[in-house]
Each structure stands twice: as C-alpha cells, then as structure tokens.
Amino acid sequence: MSEMPAPQAFEQAIAAAQACLPTDLEPIGLVVEIAGSCSQVVFDAAALAALSSHPDPVIAGGGQVGGQIKVRVGPSWLIANIRSLRLEDFNSGRIVASIDFLGEGDEEKLTGRLYQFRRGVTRYPAPGAEVYPISSADLRQVYAGEGRAHVEIGNVYPTTDVRAALYVDAMLGKHFALLGSTGTGKSTSAALILHRICELAPQGHVVMIDPHGEYAAAFRANGAIYDVSNLQMPYWLMNFEEHCEVFLTSQGAERQVDADILAKCLLAARAKSRVGSEIPKLTVDAPVPYLLSDLTTLIQHEMGKMDKASNTAPYLRLKTKIEEIRADPRYSFMFSGMLVADTMGDFIRRVFRLPGDGRPISIIDVSGVPNEITSVVVAVLSRMVFDFAIWSRNEPQRPILLVCEEAHRYIPRTDDGSSVSRILSRIAKEGRKYGVSLGLITQRPSDLAEGVLSQCGTIIAMRLNNDRDQAFVRAAMPEGARGFLDSIPALRNQECIICGEGVAIPIRVAFDRLEETKRPASADPIFSQLWRDVGYEDEIIQRTIQKWRAQGR
C-alpha cells in the first residue's frame, strides 16, 4: 500500500485545493493508491462530518459505504463507488476508503460540474489527486436516460427528485433477474417494471409464467390473462422429451424400453394426420396434430405382435397412463379431444401477442395446472418462444420477453434433468442471439442453477435475509457494485440495488408506489383482523369441499 501523507501535509493539500475551487466543490480527501480493481483514498474526518449537514442529501451522504465520489482528471470527472471505510489514524481523523471507479464525464467549464457521463475509465488519476463529493446535479447527469429508450421506476437513494432509469434495450438484450426475500415487495416491483415496459411498448410481446395466480389482477386492463379455463394448449405441441415426462411412469432400463415404444408409435400417429402426411421427412419432435386415440390404437397394435404376456407390460403401462390422463378433467385444458385441430398459429398469436393490440403482455396462470405436469406446461411454453425465434430468423424480427416467476422451481441448482430446466438454461445462454429475453424472479437465488444468474446482464437485488443468497448474489455482481452489497440485508421494502447493463452505474433505488389497480394479488393475510370474522363457516366448508372433490378452482 502507498505511504500515507503526513497529517500536516495532508491538511495543507486539502486547503490548497479548496482555495482554488468554487465553494460547492471543496475536496474531502486525496487519492493515495491506484489499482485496477480497487483504489484507495484518504478522507478528512472533519470534512466528512461537515458534509452531514449539507442541504443536498447526496452530498450529505457522500462519505458512506455505497455512496459515490468524484475525482478530476484533466478535463474530465471520474465517478467512483465507496466499497469500504476504515479509520487509519485516530489522532488525525484520517479515514481510508477502498473505491471502485465506475465511469467518467466531461467537466462543464462554468460550473465545474459533470455532464455527458459514460461508463468505463480511459485515464486514471495520479496519487495525490483531490476527491470531491458528488451532488444531486451530478447524479442527474449520471442517471439521465435521454437519448436511450428507458423506463423510470423510482428515485435514486437518498434523493427525492433524481429519477432512476432502466435502459430497456440493454436490460432485455442480455436478460435480467429480480431477487428478493419474501415480503420485500418483489411481486409489486416486478409488476411496476413490466407496467412501465408495456407503457413504453404497447405493441410489445411479453409472456409471463405466473405460478400463484398473483399477476392477473395487475394486468387485467392491459394484458391477456390465460389459465386452465381458456389456455387451450394442445398436447401435440409437446416434443418427444416432454411426451416422455407426461406418459412414462417407469424408471431405469424399463423407461428406455417404454420410450422406444412411445417414439415409434408417436411418429406413426403424427404421420397419419393430414399435416403430417404432407411433410416428407417427419420427426417425432415436429409439432404436428395427432389423435390420442390413434396413439393408443397404434400401441395396442404393436402389443398384439408380442407373443409373450411378459413382453406386453410396457405397452400396457403406456396405454393405461394415456387413457388415465384423457379421462382426468384436470388435464382437459391440454388433453381435450377438442384440441386436435391445427390451432398452432392461433395459439402463437394469442399467447405471444402477435399483434399486441394494446395488450402486450400475456399472463399464463399455471396455479390450476396439476402439479405433476406444471413443469411440462412451462417447458412447452418456454420452448415454443425459443423455437419460434429460431424458425423465424429470416422473417421480420419480433423479440419476445419471457418472464419466469419462482424461477428456482424450474431451473434448480441440482440438475433434475427436466425439460423445463434444459430449455430455460438454453434460453439464458443463447436466447439473446435470436431475440428472446429472459426475466427471472426468485426469492431464493442460491437455489438457481449454477451459471444461470451470471447470464443475466442486469441484476435487481431487493433485501435478502439468507447468507447463502447474499453470497450467491455477491458472486454474480460485477466488481464495481461490491460497495452496495453490505446494504442489501438492510434495504427497506420497495428498495433495491440495480447493477449491470440496464443502468449507467450501480444504483440504489426506492421504487415508485404502484396504483392499487395495478398491483398483483400477493398481499399477506392480516391474521389479527381476519380472525375476528365469524359466521358462515358451514357454507364456506361446503363450497370448499365441493370444489375440492371436483378438482376445480
């Protein structure tokens, strides 16, 4: 580490710098060490104490961990983030700070303030350069969204008038993740961001997977809401891997035998249809309509060729499972006999919002889907988004944003080999090449698959109480954002740290308050109030049992 200047020399250097600068640009310290990843400055404790009474809240908080400072280099200002602080000398009141340089901007000649901010550093300061507090006026330049497509989602902490802008193209172009413990306002914040995006692009294409039925209430006015009553997702859209997850019940060597039988009969069933007969080289994965009755008939036919009863077990397993699903009313949204017609084009138009018609977002409520096939339904929807992007490469591009709530359920840290985990991981790695953006929302980031979070170019971190989650996010965040990490456990509800491609520099944001009609239905029950309500218990129980037995919501 560089040798610290003597107390007397340090004070003389500060005084000399103050004498030749405007009063609102008084230095508060000196640069003592320059390193690529983490440089160091020495603050004057008295100067920092004086800042606390400044009327500008940004200047008042300028010497805190997570705050920003600026250093002049020639005609430019460098902006740096304070990573850590320590008292170096109790007698002299010198405080050493580790800082990360974030970007630079030009100096306005008349005021000495910052303008035309840009990320990255072209020229570092020399040791001995003066350090100054950053002001609200500077932050307005740093976070200004003019000239780039952006949405404003709140105020930069601790200001009440500096607006925080998310650069939409950069955020969606490289995926994003919204992380936060339960009860931090994560769902409301997600709804706010999506509302702002929909307002910016009313002809956009957004598909959201909603596992709890929360978001329908938030997007009734500007979205299309789909659940088991109107989704009408044809079973024949599944590829072979997804068919196996639904129809196969065996394990080990028996599962491979069953899969071989299913592949042969499924290909034959697809080939029997009018659409399949027109395709010269039909594959088992092609989304071609077929009749479930044709599939079971073909399985029965193949079973008839067997000469021993023991060899018929795989065929019976398959046939029994398919007939069981056909008869189960819970599966009718997908396996109804009314879904045999070639409705693929209509399904894509409805769900992908092509065109958007002023309702650019589809909310896919999968809360009513039987738990055994929820992951398959999500896999089919996700894969169709990706496959549509791939097969339409020579067409005018229609980028699609796929938002996945409770993402840790579908892309778990321990690879479960499921089709949904594979397709979402592939979208995270390759989706941006084809115009597919992925938005992941989760309260348990440490349970996400290894590497998926690192594929998200923008991370929006709300309060995280779990140490494992904090460590996981710390590893995924860029070096320059490390100074913000210590504040993540102390964030208030509806506050977050944003870093990455979607913002100019790492930023702490207090989200805007969302109108009641635009909020998701995710409020916690108020026990002290609800437990006072009595009466009508018999009717409640009777209606509940009736729906329970009918398996209807």
N, C-alpha and C positions, 0 to 999 in steps of 0.2 A: 504494500500500500504506500502511496506517496506520503512524504513527510508533511505533517500539518503545519500551517504557518503559525508563527508565534502569536500570542494573543494581541500584542501591541501592533504588529504588522497587519494582522487580520482586521483590526478596527480601523487602522489608517486606510487600508484598501477600500473598505466599505464607505468610509467618509469621503474619500476621493471620488468614488463612483457616484455617490449621492449629490455631490456638489455640481456635477456637470449634466444632470438629467432632470427632466420635469419631476415635480413632487409626487405624481402618481406612479412613477416608475422607479421608486427608490429600491436599491438592491437589498436583499435579505441574506445573502450568502455568497460564497465563492465556489467554483469548481476546483476540486483538488485531485481528482483522478478520472481519466477517461479510459473506458474499456468497452469493447463492442457490445457485450451483453448487459453489463451493469456498471454504470459510472457512479462516482461519489461526489457529493457537495458538502460543504460545511455551512450550517446556518448559524446566525447570531440569535441566541435565545431571546434577547431583548427585542430584536426586530420582529421575530415571530409573535411575541407577546403583544406587540403593538398592532399587529395585523388583526388580532381577535376583535378589536373594537371598530374595525373599518365598516362603513355602511354597506359596501359591496359584499354580499355573502360569499362570493367566490374568493375574493381576496382574503376575507376573514378566515376562511378555511384552507388557505393556501399552503400551510406547512404541515398538513396532516397526511397520514398514510392513505394512498388512493387519490390524493389531490394532485394538481398539476402546477408546474412552474415553467418559466421560460428563460432561455439563455440567448444573448445576442451574439451572432457570428457574422461579422461584416454587415451586409445589408439585410440579413435575414434574422428571424427569431426561430430558435429550436424549442419545441414543446416536449416536456419530459414528465413522466409519471413517477410519483414518490412510492417506492416499494417498501422501504423500512426506515426507521429512525432509531438513533441511539445517542445517549449523552456521552460525549467524548471527554469533556473536561468540566467538572462541576464548578470550579472557581471562575473560569472564563465564560461559562454558559454556552460553549460551542456544542452544536448538535450535528452529528454526521448522518447524512441520508444517502441511501442507495437509490438511484434513479434509473429509469429506462427511457431513452429517447424514442419518441413516437412519430414525429413529423416536423415539418418546418413551414414557415410562411414568410412573405416579404414584410418589410417594415414600411409603414406609412410615414413619409418624411415629416409632415407637420405635427402629427400626434405621437409618433414613435410607437404606435400600436401595430398589431398584427393584421394582415389581410392576405387573401389568396393562399389559404392553408392547403398543404398537400402531404400525404403520408410518405414516410421514408426520410432518411437523412443523407444529404450529399456531402456535407462538410461538418466535422465535429469541432467543438470549441477547444481551446487550449486550456490547460490547468491555469487557474487564476482568473478565468472569465467570471463576470458577475452574474448572479442568479436573481431573478425578479419574480414577484407573484403574478399569476395570471389573473385577468379581470373578466367580468361578465361580457364586456365588449369583445375581448379576445375570444371567449368561448363561442359567442355568436358567430364569429368568423370560422372557427374550427368546425362547428357543427352545422353550418349553413348548408341547406340542401339545394340551393338554387343551381340550375343548370343540369341537375340529375333527377330522374324520376325517384320520388321519395314519398314516404308517408310519415306524418308526425304522430307520435304515440304518447308523448308526455313531456315533462320538463327535466332538464339536466339538474341533478342534485348538486348543490343545495339551492339553486336559483328557483324563481317562480315565473321567470319570463324567457329564459333561454330554452327554445324548443329542441327536443331530441328527434332527429330524423333518421329513419331507416331507409337506406338506398335499396329500392326494391329489386332492381335488376341484379345487383351484386349479391344480395341476400338469397334470392331464389335461384340464381345461376349456379350457386355452389352449396345448396341445401342449408337448412338451419335447424337448430334444436332449442326447445324451450324447456327448461328444467326447473323444478321447484318442489319442495316438500308439500304434502297435503295441507291445505288450509292457508296457503300463502297467496291465494288469488290467481293461481295458474290458469284455470279454465277461463276466468273472466279476461285475463291478459291475452290468452290465445284468441278469444272472440274479438277483442279490441283490435289486435293486429290483423286478423282476417277481415273484419269490417272495413278497416282502413284500406286494405288491398282491394277489396271489392268496390269501394267508392272510387279508387283510382282507376280501376279497370272493370267497368260494369259489363263488359263483354268477355271477361276472362274465363278461365277454365280451372276450377278448384274442386277437388274431390276430398272430402274429409271422412275418415273412418271414426265413428263415434261409438265406443263400446258400452256406454252407460246411458245413452239417450239424453244427454245433457244439452246438446247444441241445437236441437230442433227449435227450442223456444227462442234462441238468439237469432235465428236466420229465417224465420217464417216470412218476413217481409221481402227479403232479397235473396232467398235461396230455395232450392228444390229439396224437399225432405223425403227420404225413402226409408222404409222399414219393411218388416216381413209382410205387411199388408199390401204393399204396392211396388216392391223392388222388382219382382218378376225376373229373376236371374236364371236363365236356362241352364240346366245341368250339363248340357252338351258343350258348354263353353269351357268346362274343365279340361285340362290336358291329361295325359296318361298318369303322371305322378299324382295329381290331385284326385283322379279316379281311384287310385290305389289307397289313398288316405281315407277315402269315404267307404269304399266297398270291401277292402281286405281286413279281415279280423285275425288272421294267423300271424305267427312270428317265425323267425329263423328260416330253415330250409323250406318249410311248408309255405311261407309267404312268397318265396320266389316261384314255387310251382303255381300258386294261385295267380300271381302277377302275369306269368306266361300265358295262362288260360285267358285271363281278362284282356290282355293285349291282343291276342288272336281274335277273340270274339268282338271286342270293341271296334277293331279295324274293319271287320266284316259288317258290323252294324252300321258304321258310318258309310261304308261303300254302298249299302242298299238304298240309301236316301237319294233323292234327285240331285241334290247339291253334290254329294259325294261321288255319284256316278259320272259327273262332268269333270272331275279332277283326275288327270292321267296318273299322277304319282301321289296318291293319297297317303298321309301318315296318320298314325294313331293320335298324334297331338293336334291335328287340324281341327279348328272349331266348326265342325260340320254337324248339323242336326241329325239325330237318330232317335228311334223309339226305344224306350226301356223294354218294351215287350219284345222287340226284335232281339235285344241283347240277351234277355233271359231265354228266348227260344233258341238262339244260337248256342248258349251254354248247355241247354237241355239236349240239343242235337249232338254236341261234342261228347256229352256224358253218355249218350246212347251208344257211342262207338267203343266204350270201355267194356272189357269182358269180365272184369272182377269187381265185386262190390267195393273192395277196399280202395280202388282207384277212383271211385266216384265221389269221395269225400270232398276234394277241392271244389268240384262243380256244385255240390250241394251247399257248401259254405257260401259261395258266391251268389248262387241263386236265392238262397234264403235271405241274405243280407240285402240284396237289391229289392226283393219283394217286401221286406220289412220297412225299408225306407219309403217305398212307394205308398205304403198303407199308413204311414205315420203322418198325421195332419200338421205336425210341427215343421215338417220338411216341404210342405206344399208350395212355399214361396220359391222353391228351386226345382222340385221334382214333380210338379204338377203335370198332368197329361196335356194341359192347355199350352205348355211351353215348348211344344215340338216344332212349331212353325219357325221359319228362318227370320227371327226377330233381332239378329245381331246388330244390324245397322241402327234400328230404333233404340236398342239398349245403349249403344255407344253415344248416340245423340242425346239421350235423356241424361245419362249419368255423367258424361264428360262435358255437358253444357255446350254442345256444338249445334247451333249457336247459343250464346248465353241468354239472349232475350232479357237482359237486365237482371237476371238471376244467375250470377256467375259461379255460385258455389252449390255443390251437392253434398248434403249431409246424409251419410249412409249409417243409419242407426241399426247396429247389429246386436242390441241388447236382447231382442226377442229371438235371435237365432239360437238353436240348440247348441250347447257348449261343445259337443263332440265335433261339430263342423264349422265353428266360428272361424278357426284359423284357416280353413279351406276357403271359406267365403272371402276373407280378407286377401288370401293368396290369389284367388281368381281376379278380384278387382284390381289388385296391385299389378298383377302380370298383364292384364289387359291394357292398363295405362302404358306400361313399358312396351308391350308388343305393338300397340297402336303407333307409338312413337317410332319404333324401328321400321315397321312396314309402310309408314307414310313418309319416309325420308325424302322421296322425290316429289312430294306434294308441298304446297304452301304450308309452312310450319305452324302448328297450333300447340305451343307449350302448355303443359299441364302441371299443376301443383297438387301433389298427393300429401295430405296431412294425416298423420297417424297418431291418435291419442292412445295413451297407455302403451307406448312403443315397446317397452321392455317385455310385454306379453308376447310379442310377435318376433322380436329379434333378441332372444335371451342370450346371456353371457355364455352359458353352457349350450353348445350346439345340439339342438334336439333333432336335427336332420329334417325338419319340416319344410314343406314347400314355401310357406309364407316367410320363414327366416331366410331362405335362399334368395327369393325374389327381391325382398326388401334390401338385403345386403348387396345384391347386384345393382339395384337402383342407386344405392348410396355410392357405389364405386363408379358406375358407368352412366347413370341417368342424365347427367348434365350434358353429355355428348349428344343426346337425342332430344333434348328439350323437356326432360322430366325432372321436376324439382321435388325434393323430399323434405317435409317438415315433421320432425319427431318431437312429441310432447311426452314427458315422463316425470314421475316423482322419484324414480329410482334409477338414476343414470348408471350406477355401478353394476346394475343387473343387465345393462345393454351389452350386446355382442362386442367383443374386442375389436377396435378399429372403426366401428360404425360412427361413433361420436367424432372421431378425428376427421371423418369425411365431411362433417358439417362446417362450412366456411364461416357461419355466424352462430355464436352461442349466446343465448339469452338465459342467464342464470338468476333465478329468484332465490329466496332463502332455502338453504339446505342444512338440515339438522344433523344428518348422519355423517360421521367421519369418513366412512368409505366413499360416500357420494362426493364429498368435498375433495378427497384425494383424486378421485376419478376425473372430476371436472378440472382440477388443477393441472393434471397431466395433459388434458386436451386443450387448455387455453394457451394462446401464444405468449411468448416470453414477456412482451410489453404489458400484459394485463395482470401480471403476478401481484402487483401492488394492490389490486382490488380484491384479491381472494380472501384476505383476512376479514373483509367486511361482509362476505356472503352469509355467515351464520347470524349476523346482526341486522340484516336487511328487514325493513318493515314489510307488512303486507302490501302488495301492489307496487313493490320496488324491485329493481333488478340491476344486474351488471350485464352490459352487452359488449361483446368484443368480436372482432373478425371483419369479414368483407362488407357487412351491412352497415357499418358505421365508420366515421372518419378515424377515430381513435377510441380505445376502450372508454366506456361511459357508464355512469350510474344514473338511472332514470327512475323518476316517480311517474307511474302510468297515469294517463288521463282517467277520469271517472267515466264509466260507460253508462249510457242510459239504461234504465230498468228493463225496457222492452228489448234491448239488445244483449242482455246477459244470459248466459247458459243457466239451466236449472240445476245448479250444483250447490245450493245453499245447504249448510248443515242443519239438521233438525234442532229446534230450540226446546230441549227437554223440559226445562223449568216451566215453560208456557204450555207445551203440548200435553204434559202430564196432568194439567188442571182440567183438560177437556174430558167430560164423561158423557155417556149416553150413546145409544145406537150401536152398542158393541155387538149384539146378536146379529143385526143386519150386516155389519162390517165382516163378521166371521163368515156368515152365509155366502155373501158375494165373493169373498176371497176364496173359499173352498170351491165354489162353482168354477171360477177362473182357473184355479189350481188344477182341478181334475180335468178340465178341458184343455189345459196347457195353452191357454190364450192370455194375452196381456191386454 
